[in-house]
Amino acid sequence: MDVLGIDIGGSGIKGAVVDCDNGALLTERKRIPTPEPATPDNVADVVQQLVQEFAWKGLIGCGFPAVVHNGVAWSAANIDPQWVGVNVADLIQKHTQQKTYVLNDADAAGIAEMRLGAGLGKNGTVLVLTFGTGIGSAVFVDGKLFPNTEFGHIEIRGKDAEKRTSDYARQKKELSWEKYALRLQEYIEKMEQLISPDHIIFGGGMIKYWDSFSMLIHARAEIYPAKLQNLAGIIGAAIYAQELEAKP
Ligand code: BGC
């Protein structure tokens, strides 16, 4: 089944049509900068613009950077506070006239990595972390997602972890890889204390620098770079929509 996958992020809104049987992209990936302010109507307009550019008629799966419960945003850490309480799925459906399913962006990326990327065939507890504007997390136990874990917001040294350890924080503070790796290591150890994962997959925008920092970090779990790079969010959102649609 073909589904339009959308990934709403703090700096860009990305989309492509995905063949959910094999995760292949059937169109190019298009990106439109996230509007400012990123209010619900402004963002939904951009999603509508993407739908028009693809001349898309059909199912939409959308990753969104917040806690998403049955389509409704329950938090707004790196997005406009007006989103809290908004039914994101209904809003996009209203703007695009196409049936839409919405989930947390890191959960979407995690689904793609588990089905087609670095998590393929991995059982036990798999923790997928995305490092970008914030830190996103997705947890799978024997392949099944435990949604909305929000581990980017655990407290480290009295601060929200993503404020110290996201890729945005690394860039803003101009941290060397050595300095940044110390923060990352502290974060990994805290996560291992909390959930003792068997595998940790590192993803998000930062993953393109894997060779600059992977030798500086260690874990009891097996660690891997994400395979699907910046397409994971789009592909995972599409797969999620297809799976929900197929449910009786
Ligand atoms: C949000 C998460 C999101 C992550 C990555 C965090 O600030 O709370 O919901 O998954 O950023 O975008």
Residues whose N, C-alpha, C, O or C-beta is under 5 A from the ligand:
A	BS01	BGC	P65 A66 V67 A77 N78 D105 A106 G134 I135 G136 S137 G152
